[in-house]
């Protein structure tokens, strides 16, 4: 399975809360315009993605909810991640991120499932999986996209950066919302920071 990322395996962190809320607002506008619903399965972010999405007024129209699946037991029980997949690749892997996204979509009934799993730090690293490693995934039943990044912040910054990567991946997935009639953009309004994902995995 191929996983998108830059050649160094890193990605630009976006961990400023106002900027993250701007991305969440744009996700909401695009999801509402497209008539798509979103569900989440979060591990290392501990519900931060869901928090950002529900900060947007009217989010109940397009965000159905999600689960914080921190333990392997909940990954198996709530999002149907196979035990064999966890044993083979570990919880922090592209394979498990893809399975989490697809499992959330199927179990929670959303059009689009998103997932994040990683090592926020400062402990938990292994020789092959450093602190700051994260995988995020989006799935809609027809295709699944996975992104990999490695952050170098503290625990809270790594969680925010991971949530930002989820939102950018969603923006690359959802079509742009129709332009409004306003000829100018109000100060402080959200802007899109994502283009289409560079690599697409096969459906899982």
C-alpha positions in Angstrom: 0.0 0.0 0.0 1.4 3.4 -1.0 1.1 6.3 1.5 1.5 9.9 0.4 4.0 12.1 2.0 7.0 14.3 1.1 10.3 12.6 0.3 11.6 13.2 3.8 8.4 11.7 5.3 7.5 15.0 6.9 4.7 17.5 6.3 4.2 21.2 7.1 2.6 21.4 10.6 -0.5 23.5 11.0 -1.2 23.7 14.7 -2.6 27.2 15.3 -6.1 26.8 16.7 -7.7 29.8 14.8 -6.3 28.4 11.6 -7.6 24.9 12.4 -11.0 26.3 13.0 -10.8 28.1 9.7 -10.1 24.8 8.0 -12.9 23.1 9.9 -15.3 25.8 8.7 -14.3 25.3 5.1 -14.7 21.5 5.5 -18.2 22.2 6.8 -19.1 24.5 3.9 -17.9 21.9 1.4 -19.6 19.0 3.1 -22.9 20.9 3.3 -22.7 22.0 -0.3 -21.9 18.4 -1.5 -24.6 16.8 0.8 -21.9 14.6 2.4 -21.7 13.4 6.0 -18.5 12.8 7.9 -17.7 10.5 10.7 -14.4 10.2 12.7 -12.2 7.6 14.4 -9.4 9.2 16.4 -6.6 7.7 18.4 -3.7 10.0 19.1 -5.7 13.2 18.7 -8.2 12.1 21.4 -11.3 13.7 19.8 -9.7 16.9 18.7 -10.9 16.5 15.1 -14.5 16.1 16.3 -14.1 19.1 18.6 -12.9 21.3 15.8 -15.8 20.1 13.5 -18.4 20.7 16.2 -17.1 24.2 16.9 -18.7 25.1 13.5 -22.4 26.3 13.8 -24.7 23.9 12.0 -22.2 21.0 12.0 -24.9 18.6 12.9 -26.0 18.8 9.3 -22.8 17.2 8.0 -20.9 15.7 11.0 -22.6 12.6 12.5 -20.1 12.0 15.2 -17.3 9.5 15.9 -15.2 7.6 18.4 -12.0 8.0 20.3 -10.4 4.6 19.8 -7.2 4.9 21.8 -6.8 1.2 22.7 -6.4 -1.7 20.3 -9.4 -3.3 21.9 -11.6 -0.3 21.0 -10.1 -0.2 17.5 -11.3 -3.7 17.1 -14.6 -3.4 18.8 -15.9 0.0 17.6 -14.3 0.2 14.1 -13.8 -3.4 13.2 -10.0 -3.2 12.7 -8.9 -6.8 12.3 -6.7 -8.1 15.1 -4.4 -9.7 12.5 -3.9 -6.2 10.9 -2.9 -4.7 14.2 -0.6 -7.6 15.0 1.1 -7.4 11.6 1.5 -3.6 11.2 0.9 -2.1 14.7 -1.6 0.5 15.6 0.5 3.3 14.2 0.5 2.4 10.5 -1.1 3.3 7.2 -2.9 0.0 7.1 -4.6 0.6 10.4 -5.4 4.2 9.6 -7.1 3.0 6.4 -9.1 0.3 8.3 -10.1 2.8 11.0 -11.5 5.3 8.4 -13.4 2.6 6.5 -14.6 0.9 9.7 -15.9 4.2 11.1 -17.7 4.9 7.8 -19.4 1.6 7.9 -20.2 1.4 11.6 -21.4 5.0 12.1 -23.2 5.4 8.7 -21.4 8.4 7.3 -20.6 9.1 3.7 -16.9 9.8 4.5 -14.9 8.2 7.3 -11.7 9.9 8.6 -9.2 8.5 10.9 -5.9 9.4 12.7 -3.4 7.3 14.5 0.1 8.2 15.7 2.6 8.7 18.5 2.0 12.2 20.1 4.9 11.7 22.5 7.0 12.3 24.4 7.1 8.5 25.0 5.9 5.6 22.8 8.6 5.7 20.1 10.2 2.5 18.7 13.3 2.1 16.6 11.1 2.3 13.4 8.4 4.6 14.6 9.6 7.9 16.1 7.7 10.3 18.3 5.6 12.6 16.1 4.8 9.9 13.5 1.2 10.0 12.4 -1.0 8.4 9.7 -4.3 10.0 8.7 -6.9 8.4 6.3 -10.1 9.3 4.5 -12.4 6.7 3.0 -15.7 6.8 1.2 -16.2 3.1 0.2 -14.9 3.6 -3.3 -11.4 4.7 -2.4 -9.1 5.4 0.6 -6.4 8.0 0.9 -3.7 7.8 3.5 -1.1 10.5 4.5 2.0 10.1 6.6 3.8 12.8 8.5 6.3 13.2 11.3 6.0 16.2 13.6 8.6 17.6 15.9 6.5 19.5 18.4 5.5 18.7 21.9 2.5 16.4 22.7 -0.1 19.1 22.3 1.4 20.6 19.2 1.7 17.1 17.6 -2.0 16.5 18.3 -3.0 19.8 16.7 -0.8 19.3 13.7 -2.3 15.8 13.2 -5.8 17.3 13.4 -4.8 19.9 10.8 -3.6 17.2 8.5 -6.9 15.4 8.7 -8.8 18.6 7.8 -6.5 19.4 4.9 -7.0 15.8 3.6 -10.7 16.3 3.8 -10.5 19.6 1.9 -8.6 17.8 -0.8 -11.4 15.3 -0.9 -14.5 17.5 -0.9 -15.3 19.7 -3.9 -15.0 23.4 -3.4 -18.2 25.0 -2.2 -20.0 27.3 -4.7 -18.8 30.9 -4.5 -21.0 33.3 -2.5 -22.5 36.5 -3.9 -20.2 38.6 -1.7 -17.5 40.3 -3.9 -15.0 40.4 -1.1 -13.8 38.1 1.6 -14.5 39.2 5.2 -11.5 39.6 7.4 -10.8 36.4 9.4 -12.8 34.2 7.1 -11.5 30.7 6.5 -9.4 29.9 3.5 -8.6 26.5 2.0 -5.1 25.2 2.5 -5.4 21.9 0.8 -5.1 20.6 -2.8 -5.9 17.1 -4.0 -4.0 14.3 -2.3 -1.0 13.2 -4.2 -1.4 9.4 -3.7 -4.4 7.2 -3.4 -4.4 3.8 -1.8 -6.6 1.0 -2.9 -9.8 0.5 -1.0 -9.6 -1.6 2.1 
